[in-house]
Amino acid sequence: MILRGKSEGRDRDTVSVDSKSASAQRRGRQFLRVKVYVPVTVIAGMDEIKGSIVDLSSSGAFIFLPELPETSRPLRLIIDLPGSHILVLTAEGVRFEICPGDDGGRHHYGLAVRFLSLSSEDRLVFFNTLRI
């Protein structure tokens, strides 16, 4: 596991990768999925929502957010990778979940997205930076 930065008050350089789950996530899926923690800003129209990518594959991601963006149009994702790498991608929302809060309090949302624009170069930066 790679972990940079602080826990709970995770700062923008925090990245966590659970490499053990990578092979286990392969079952029944077209693309390998990996558990990660990567800061992301989701832009939908004029709205900007800060959240965290918690599950990643080469075709999409699962993002925790404090509120759901409008998903009828493509979303822009600004992904803040460690080492000053910032990727700006276009994605579409494919499903969402309401997730209860850890302490039974405020809930958050899970948004599954499919990448619409992930060039070979972006893919290389993404996965090399996260060491997947």
N, C-alpha and C positions, 0 to 999 in steps of 0.2 A: 504494500500500500504506500502510495506517495501522498504526503500531506504537508502542505506549506501554509504558513500563516497561523491564525488563531482559530480556536473553535468558537462556538456560539456567536460571538460578535465578529464572525468571519469577515476579514477584510478582503478587498478586491483581488488580492493575489492568492487567495486560498484555492487550492485544487486538491481534490482527493480522488484517487482512482483505486477501485477494488478489482485488482487483476484476477483474483481467484474466481470471481463471479463471471468473468468473460467467457470461459469455456462452457460453464453451466448455462449461460444465457443463450447459447447457440441453438439448443434443442428447439425444433419446430419453428425456427425463424429463418427468413431469407438472409438477414444481415446480423452479424455479431453485435450484441448489446453489452455495454459496459456501464457499471455504476460509477458516477463521477460527482463532483461538486464544482460547478463552474458558474461564476456570476454572469448574468445575461440581462439585457434590457430589451423588452419586447415593445415594438412600436407598431401601433395600429391607428392609422389616421393621425390625429394630433395627440393621442394618448401615449404616454411612456410608462411602462410598468417594469419595475426592477424585480428580478427573481433569480432562481438558480436552476441550471440544468442539472438533473439528478440521474439521468439515464441517457446514454448516447449510443447511436449507431451511425454508420456511414450514410444512412438514408433519412435519419430524423433524430428527434430527442424528446424527452419528457421533462417538462419544466414545472417547478413549483412557483406559484405566484400568489400575491395577496388578493388579487382580483382578476377576473377574466377579461381579456381584451375582446373587442369585436372581431369575429373570425370570418365574416362573410367575404372579406378581401384578403389578399396575401399580407403576411406580417413581415416586418423587418426585425431581424435579431442582431443585436450588437453584443458579441460574445467577447468578454474580457479575459483573455488567456494570460497566464503568467509570462513574465519576460517582455512585457509591453507589446504583446501581439494582440491586436484587435481584429476580429473578423466581423464583417457585415454581410449577413446572408438573408435571403428571402425564403420564407417558409409558409406553409398553409396549415391551419389547425385541422386536425383530423378527429379528435375526441377530447373530452374533458371529464374531470372527476372532481367531486367535492371531498376534500380530505379533512377529517376532524383534527383539531389542535391536539398537541401532546398532553396538555393539562386539562383537556375537556373544554377549553375556552375557545378563543377565536379560531375559526377554520381557515384553511387555505385551499387553493385550487391547483389541480394538476392538469396541464395542457400538453397533449401529445401533438407534435408537429412533424411534418414531412418537409425536408429541405427541397426547395425548388431551384436554388442556385448554390451549388457547392462544386467549385472547379477542382480539378485534380491538384492544383497548387494549394488551394484552401484546405482540401482534405489532408494533404501532406503536412501543412503547418498545424492543423487541428490535432491530428493524431500523434505527430512527433512531439508537439509541445506537451501533450498529456501523457506521452510515453505509453501509448496503448499498443 
